[in-house]
Amino acid sequence: MEANDGTEESPLPLTLARFQLSEEYGFLLPEPLTELPAPYGPWMEIAHDLPQLIASHQLRSQVHQMPQLSTRHLRGREELHLAHLVLSFITMSYLWQEGEEGTVKVLPRNLAVPFWEVSQALGLPPILSHVDFVLANWRRKNPNGNLDTIISLPGGESLRGFILVTLLVEKAAVPGIKAIVQAIHAILQLNEETLHKALRELAEAIEDMSKALKRMHDYVDPAVFYTVIRIFLSGWKDNPAMPDGLIYEGVSDEPMAYSGGSAAQSTVLHAFDELLGICHSQESTAFLHRMRDYMPPAHRAFVEEIHRAPSLKQHVLSSGDARLCAAFNQCVSALANFRSYHITIVTKYIAIAAARAKAGRAEVGERVGPSVGKPPSALEAKGTGGSHIFSFLKSVRDSTREGMIRV
């Protein structure tokens, strides 16, 4: 690192490349690697067989036989991201193989140490997060562009659908991410025409995200999501099934607590909130800011840069331009509608699915054995990130609506 010579530098222009963002893919990792170098074959072998190893209750014994591998052969961000993806999926499988009643207190050294080292190198926590589950977990099955996941968990086609529909929501956001950059430049240059165009593009992108989210109904079975998939996204912070957290053997003798995967870890909505000046409640803001610790540092820095930019809302208000005001409100309205639709999805896939699972709990348990497919009860009213899910989602939706400019 170079020493600071004390001279004031003019701020760099806001560009996507500065924050490891792609013009084509936004926050998604462009064309992720699907294989690690040869020394990491033992990790890849287990990772590619997770659903079968979990179903046969052999995953933990396979991990115990795994060699202790050094992370020093990993080169570059893409290899590190794939290593983090692989180790995070193996970790979740190890923790939840026997359901929420069969958790462990210690992550073994041969998994914990490399996972910790890779996490430190990327600036990410040592747990599966949105970046692993979605942003870095996709590949093209064929030249026609059909998508598939790189690493899977129990849940079959519903798991694949859940990941890929979420990926399509992220992809739909890309024109909106570019519109943020254009809007901030337009404010600085006092170019109202460009600003109006950027706001129209942002509103359209958010509407396209809602359309992409609606595809969840076509690809994800609520019963499979709730009884099979959801537990593997659960963390060990604010989770009654693991009240003491987890000891990462060889890293720390004290248990550590991390939140599970959550849509609140997607940088997209944080960026939109900052641009539009949406103010959430103190409790919701505290949770959302904690979720930023689960984003790649460069993406987190992008959100912070938007926060430091001149206020879009103040600019629109002081312009007195009715057209700009209408375009701004269209963005806020589209964002509130997206959040409303997310509540609809969560109602179907968690609240209704939980009630149905409870009603048929004995029957489900008898049909598929004691752990796999047994509905988790620890997080019935909470998100996998640890929030009280409905009060949180309704709060952020309502505070988004309040961000409208009243005319």
C-alpha positions as CSV (number, residue, x, y, z in Angstrom):
1,M,0.0,0.0,0.0
2,E,1.2,3.5,-0.8
3,A,1.6,6.1,1.9
4,N,-0.7,9.0,1.9
5,D,1.3,12.1,1.0
6,G,-1.3,14.3,2.6
7,T,-2.5,16.0,-0.6
8,E,-6.2,16.2,-1.2
9,E,-7.4,14.2,-4.1
10,S,-10.5,15.0,-6.0
11,P,-13.1,12.2,-5.6
12,L,-13.0,9.6,-8.4
13,P,-16.1,9.5,-10.7
14,L,-18.7,6.9,-9.7
15,T,-18.2,3.9,-12.1
16,L,-19.3,0.3,-11.8
17,A,-15.8,-1.1,-12.5
18,R,-14.4,0.7,-9.4
19,F,-16.7,-1.5,-7.2
20,Q,-16.2,-4.9,-9.0
21,L,-19.5,-4.5,-10.7
22,S,-20.2,-5.7,-14.2
23,E,-22.0,-3.6,-17.0
24,E,-23.7,-6.9,-18.1
25,Y,-24.2,-8.7,-14.8
26,G,-24.3,-6.0,-12.1
27,F,-23.7,-7.6,-8.7
28,L,-23.6,-11.2,-10.1
29,L,-20.1,-12.7,-10.5
30,P,-19.5,-12.7,-14.3
31,E,-19.1,-16.2,-15.7
32,P,-18.1,-17.8,-12.3
33,L,-15.5,-20.6,-12.3
34,T,-17.0,-24.1,-11.9
35,E,-13.9,-26.1,-10.9
36,L,-11.1,-25.5,-8.5
37,P,-7.4,-26.4,-9.2
38,A,-6.5,-30.1,-8.8
39,P,-5.3,-29.9,-5.1
40,Y,-8.9,-29.1,-4.1
41,G,-10.4,-32.2,-5.6
42,P,-11.5,-33.5,-2.2
43,W,-13.6,-30.4,-1.6
44,M,-15.2,-30.5,-5.0
45,E,-16.0,-34.2,-4.8
46,I,-18.0,-33.7,-1.6
47,A,-19.6,-30.5,-2.8
48,H,-20.9,-32.1,-6.0
49,D,-22.5,-34.9,-3.9
50,L,-24.1,-33.0,-1.1
51,P,-27.8,-33.9,-1.6
52,Q,-27.0,-37.7,-1.7
53,L,-24.5,-37.5,1.2
54,I,-27.1,-35.7,3.4
55,A,-29.9,-38.0,2.5
56,S,-27.7,-41.0,3.4
57,H,-26.5,-39.3,6.6
58,Q,-22.9,-39.7,5.4
59,L,-21.9,-36.1,4.9
60,R,-20.4,-35.6,8.4
61,S,-18.3,-38.8,8.1
62,Q,-17.0,-37.7,4.7
63,V,-16.0,-34.3,6.1
64,H,-14.1,-36.0,8.9
65,Q,-12.1,-38.0,6.4
66,M,-11.4,-34.9,4.3
67,P,-7.7,-33.9,4.2
68,Q,-6.6,-30.6,5.7
69,L,-5.8,-28.5,2.6
70,S,-3.9,-25.3,2.5
71,T,-5.5,-22.3,0.8
72,R,-2.3,-21.0,-0.6
73,H,-2.8,-22.5,-4.0
74,L,-5.9,-20.4,-4.6
75,R,-5.3,-17.6,-7.1
76,G,-7.5,-14.6,-7.8
77,R,-11.0,-13.5,-6.8
78,E,-12.8,-16.1,-9.0
79,E,-11.0,-19.1,-7.4
80,L,-11.5,-17.6,-3.9
81,H,-15.3,-17.1,-4.6
82,L,-15.7,-20.7,-5.8
83,A,-13.7,-22.0,-2.7
84,H,-16.0,-19.9,-0.5
85,L,-19.1,-21.2,-2.3
86,V,-17.9,-24.8,-1.9
87,L,-16.9,-24.5,1.7
88,S,-20.0,-22.6,2.7
89,F,-22.3,-25.3,1.2
90,I,-20.3,-28.1,2.9
91,T,-20.5,-26.2,6.2
92,M,-24.3,-25.7,6.0
93,S,-24.7,-29.4,5.1
94,Y,-22.4,-30.4,8.0
95,L,-24.4,-28.3,10.5
96,W,-27.9,-29.3,9.4
97,Q,-27.5,-32.9,8.1
98,E,-29.6,-34.2,11.1
99,G,-32.1,-31.3,11.2
100,E,-32.3,-28.6,13.9
101,E,-32.4,-31.2,16.7
102,G,-29.1,-32.7,15.6
103,T,-26.8,-29.7,15.4
104,V,-23.2,-29.7,16.4
105,K,-21.2,-27.2,18.5
106,V,-17.9,-27.5,16.6
107,L,-16.9,-27.2,12.9
108,P,-13.9,-29.5,12.4
109,R,-10.5,-27.9,11.8
110,N,-10.1,-29.4,8.3
111,L,-13.2,-27.4,7.2
112,A,-13.1,-24.5,9.6
113,V,-9.5,-23.3,9.0
114,P,-9.6,-23.1,5.2
115,F,-13.1,-21.6,5.3
116,W,-11.9,-18.9,7.7
117,E,-8.8,-18.2,5.5
118,V,-10.8,-17.9,2.3
119,S,-13.4,-15.7,4.1
120,Q,-10.7,-13.4,5.4
121,A,-9.2,-13.1,1.9
122,L,-12.6,-12.1,0.4
123,G,-13.7,-9.9,3.3
124,L,-16.8,-12.2,3.8
125,P,-18.0,-14.0,6.9
126,P,-17.4,-17.8,7.2
127,I,-21.0,-18.8,6.5
128,L,-23.2,-19.3,3.4
129,S,-24.6,-15.9,2.3
130,H,-26.4,-14.4,-0.7
131,V,-23.1,-14.0,-2.6
132,D,-22.5,-17.8,-2.4
133,F,-26.0,-19.0,-2.8
134,V,-26.9,-16.8,-5.8
135,L,-24.3,-14.3,-7.1
136,A,-21.4,-16.8,-7.6
137,N,-23.5,-20.0,-8.0
138,W,-24.5,-20.1,-11.6
139,R,-23.2,-21.6,-14.9
140,R,-24.4,-22.0,-18.4
141,K,-25.6,-25.6,-19.1
142,N,-25.2,-25.1,-22.9
143,P,-24.4,-22.5,-25.5
144,N,-28.1,-21.5,-25.7
145,G,-27.6,-19.9,-22.3
146,N,-29.7,-22.3,-20.2
147,L,-28.7,-21.7,-16.6
148,D,-27.9,-24.1,-13.8
149,T,-26.3,-24.0,-10.4
150,I,-22.7,-25.0,-9.7
151,I,-23.3,-26.5,-6.2
152,S,-26.6,-27.8,-4.9
153,L,-28.3,-28.8,-1.7
154,P,-31.4,-31.0,-0.9
155,G,-34.5,-29.7,-2.6
156,G,-34.1,-30.9,-6.2
157,E,-35.8,-28.7,-8.9
158,S,-37.3,-26.4,-6.2
159,L,-33.8,-25.6,-4.9
160,R,-32.5,-25.0,-8.4
161,G,-35.6,-22.8,-9.2
162,F,-35.2,-20.8,-6.0
163,I,-31.6,-20.0,-6.7
164,L,-32.1,-19.2,-10.4
165,V,-35.2,-17.1,-10.0
166,T,-33.4,-15.1,-7.4
167,L,-30.5,-14.8,-9.9
168,L,-33.0,-13.5,-12.6
169,V,-34.2,-10.8,-10.1
170,E,-30.5,-9.7,-9.7
171,K,-30.1,-9.7,-13.5
172,A,-33.2,-7.7,-14.0
173,A,-31.8,-5.0,-11.6
174,V,-28.7,-4.4,-13.8
175,P,-30.2,-1.4,-15.9
176,G,-31.3,0.1,-12.5
177,I,-27.8,-0.2,-11.1
178,K,-26.4,1.6,-14.2
179,A,-29.2,4.2,-13.9
180,I,-27.9,5.0,-10.3
181,V,-24.5,6.0,-11.8
182,Q,-26.2,8.0,-14.5
183,A,-28.5,9.8,-12.0
184,I,-25.7,10.8,-9.7
185,H,-23.6,12.1,-12.6
186,A,-26.7,14.0,-13.9
187,I,-27.2,15.7,-10.5
188,L,-23.6,16.8,-10.4
189,Q,-23.8,18.1,-14.0
190,L,-27.2,19.7,-13.4
191,N,-28.5,17.8,-16.5
192,E,-32.2,17.4,-15.8
193,E,-32.9,15.5,-19.1
194,T,-30.4,12.8,-18.3
195,L,-31.6,12.6,-14.8
196,H,-35.2,12.1,-16.0
197,K,-34.1,9.4,-18.4
198,A,-32.1,7.6,-15.6
199,L,-35.1,7.7,-13.2
200,R,-37.4,6.2,-15.9
201,E,-34.9,3.4,-16.5
202,L,-34.6,2.8,-12.7
203,A,-38.4,2.5,-12.3
204,E,-38.6,0.1,-15.3
205,A,-35.8,-2.1,-13.9
206,I,-37.5,-2.4,-10.5
207,E,-40.8,-3.3,-12.3
208,D,-38.8,-6.0,-14.2
209,M,-37.5,-7.3,-10.9
210,S,-41.1,-7.8,-9.7
211,K,-41.9,-9.7,-12.9
212,A,-38.8,-11.9,-12.4
213,L,-39.8,-12.6,-8.8
214,K,-43.3,-13.8,-9.9
215,R,-41.6,-16.8,-11.6
216,M,-41.0,-18.2,-8.2
217,H,-44.5,-19.7,-8.3
218,D,-43.6,-21.7,-11.5
219,Y,-40.4,-23.3,-10.2
220,V,-40.5,-23.6,-6.4
221,D,-42.8,-25.9,-4.4
222,P,-43.7,-24.2,-1.1
223,A,-43.7,-27.5,0.9
224,V,-40.2,-28.4,-0.4
225,F,-38.9,-24.9,0.3
226,Y,-40.2,-24.8,3.8
227,T,-39.6,-28.4,4.9
228,V,-36.4,-29.2,3.0
229,I,-34.5,-26.2,1.7
230,R,-34.9,-23.5,4.3
231,I,-33.0,-25.1,7.2
232,F,-29.8,-25.2,5.1
233,L,-29.9,-21.4,4.8
234,S,-30.2,-20.9,8.6
235,G,-27.4,-19.4,10.5
236,W,-26.2,-19.6,14.1
237,K,-27.1,-16.1,15.3
238,D,-30.5,-15.4,16.8
239,N,-31.4,-19.0,16.1
240,P,-32.9,-21.0,19.0
241,A,-31.7,-24.2,17.5
242,M,-28.0,-23.0,18.0
243,P,-28.2,-20.6,20.9
244,D,-24.5,-20.7,21.6
245,G,-23.2,-20.2,18.1
246,L,-20.5,-22.4,16.5
247,I,-16.8,-23.0,17.4
248,Y,-14.6,-22.9,14.4
249,E,-11.9,-25.4,15.4
250,G,-8.4,-24.2,14.9
251,V,-9.6,-20.6,14.5
252,S,-11.1,-19.7,17.9
253,D,-11.9,-21.5,21.1
254,E,-14.9,-19.2,21.6
255,P,-18.1,-19.8,19.6
256,M,-19.0,-17.3,16.9
257,A,-22.4,-16.4,15.7
258,Y,-23.3,-15.5,12.1
259,S,-26.7,-14.8,10.4
260,G,-27.9,-17.2,7.7
261,G,-28.6,-16.4,4.1
262,S,-31.1,-13.6,3.5
263,A,-32.5,-11.5,0.7
264,A,-31.5,-8.5,2.9
265,Q,-27.9,-9.4,1.9
266,S,-28.6,-8.5,-1.7
267,T,-26.9,-5.1,-2.4
268,V,-29.5,-4.1,-5.0
269,L,-32.2,-2.8,-2.7
270,H,-29.6,-1.2,-0.4
271,A,-28.3,0.8,-3.4
272,F,-31.9,1.8,-4.5
273,D,-32.8,2.9,-0.9
274,E,-29.7,5.1,-0.7
275,L,-30.3,6.7,-4.0
276,L,-34.0,7.4,-3.3
277,G,-33.3,8.5,0.3
278,I,-35.6,5.9,1.9
279,C,-35.4,6.1,5.7
280,H,-36.3,2.9,7.5
281,S,-37.1,2.5,11.2
282,Q,-34.2,2.4,13.6
283,E,-34.7,-1.4,14.2
284,S,-35.0,-2.2,10.4
285,T,-32.0,0.1,9.6
286,A,-29.9,-1.7,12.3
287,F,-30.7,-5.1,10.8
288,L,-30.1,-4.0,7.2
289,H,-26.7,-2.4,8.1
290,R,-25.7,-5.7,9.8
291,M,-26.6,-7.5,6.6
292,R,-24.1,-5.3,4.7
293,D,-21.3,-7.2,6.6
294,Y,-22.4,-10.2,4.4
295,M,-21.7,-8.4,1.1
296,P,-18.4,-8.4,-0.7
297,P,-16.6,-5.3,0.6
298,A,-16.5,-3.6,-2.9
299,H,-20.3,-3.9,-3.1
300,R,-20.7,-2.5,0.4
301,A,-18.4,0.4,-0.7
302,F,-20.7,1.1,-3.7
303,V,-23.7,1.5,-1.4
304,E,-21.7,3.8,0.9
305,E,-20.6,5.9,-2.1
306,I,-24.2,6.4,-3.1
307,H,-25.0,7.5,0.5
308,R,-22.2,10.1,0.2
309,A,-23.5,11.5,-3.1
310,P,-25.7,14.6,-3.3
311,S,-29.3,13.9,-2.3
312,L,-31.4,13.0,-5.3
313,K,-34.6,13.8,-3.4
314,Q,-33.4,17.2,-2.4
315,H,-32.3,17.9,-5.9
316,V,-35.8,16.9,-7.3
317,L,-37.6,19.0,-4.7
318,S,-35.5,22.1,-5.3
319,S,-35.8,21.8,-9.1
320,G,-39.5,22.3,-8.9
321,D,-39.7,20.1,-12.0
322,A,-43.1,18.3,-12.0
323,R,-41.7,15.7,-14.6
324,L,-38.7,14.9,-12.4
325,C,-41.0,14.7,-9.4
326,A,-43.3,12.2,-11.1
327,A,-40.3,10.1,-12.3
328,F,-38.9,10.0,-8.8
329,N,-42.2,8.9,-7.3
330,Q,-42.5,6.2,-10.0
331,C,-39.2,4.7,-8.7
332,V,-40.4,4.8,-5.1
333,S,-43.8,3.3,-6.0
334,A,-42.1,0.5,-8.0
335,L,-39.8,-0.2,-5.1
336,A,-42.7,-0.3,-2.6
337,N,-44.6,-2.6,-5.0
338,F,-41.6,-4.9,-5.2
339,R,-41.5,-5.1,-1.4
340,S,-45.2,-5.8,-1.2
341,Y,-44.8,-8.6,-3.7
342,H,-41.9,-10.0,-1.7
343,I,-44.3,-10.1,1.3
344,T,-46.8,-12.1,-0.8
345,I,-44.0,-14.6,-1.7
346,V,-42.9,-14.9,1.9
347,T,-46.5,-15.4,3.0
348,K,-46.9,-18.3,0.6
349,Y,-43.5,-20.0,1.1
350,I,-43.1,-19.5,4.9
351,A,-46.4,-18.6,6.7
352,I,-48.8,-20.8,4.8
353,A,-46.2,-23.5,4.3
354,A,-45.4,-23.5,8.0
355,A,-49.1,-23.9,8.9
356,R,-49.5,-26.8,6.5
357,A,-46.3,-28.4,7.7
358,K,-47.5,-28.1,11.3
359,A,-50.8,-29.7,10.4
360,G,-49.0,-32.6,8.6
361,R,-45.9,-32.8,10.7
362,A,-46.4,-36.4,12.0
363,E,-47.2,-37.6,8.5
364,V,-44.2,-35.9,7.0
365,G,-41.9,-37.3,9.6
366,E,-43.1,-40.8,9.1
367,R,-42.8,-40.5,5.3
368,V,-39.2,-39.3,5.0
369,G,-37.5,-40.3,8.3
370,P,-36.6,-38.4,11.4
371,S,-34.7,-35.4,10.0
372,V,-34.7,-34.8,6.2
373,G,-38.0,-33.1,5.4
374,K,-39.0,-32.5,9.0
375,P,-40.2,-29.0,9.1
376,P,-38.0,-26.7,11.2
377,S,-39.7,-25.0,14.1
378,A,-37.0,-22.7,15.4
379,L,-37.5,-20.2,12.6
380,E,-41.2,-20.4,12.1
381,A,-41.7,-16.6,12.6
382,K,-38.2,-15.5,11.7
383,G,-36.2,-15.1,8.5
384,T,-33.1,-17.2,7.9
385,G,-31.1,-14.0,8.6
386,G,-32.6,-13.8,12.0
387,S,-35.2,-11.0,11.6
388,H,-38.8,-11.2,12.7
389,I,-39.7,-11.6,9.1
390,F,-43.2,-10.1,8.7
391,S,-42.8,-7.1,11.0
392,F,-39.5,-6.4,9.2
393,L,-40.8,-6.7,5.7
394,K,-43.9,-4.7,6.4
395,S,-41.9,-2.0,8.1
396,V,-39.5,-1.6,5.2
397,R,-42.3,-1.6,2.7
398,D,-44.2,1.1,4.6
399,S,-41.2,3.3,5.1
400,T,-40.5,3.0,1.3
401,R,-44.0,4.3,0.6
402,E,-43.4,7.2,2.9
403,G,-40.4,8.2,0.7
404,M,-42.8,9.6,-2.0
405,I,-42.7,13.3,-2.7
406,R,-46.1,14.7,-1.7
407,V,-47.3,17.1,-4.4
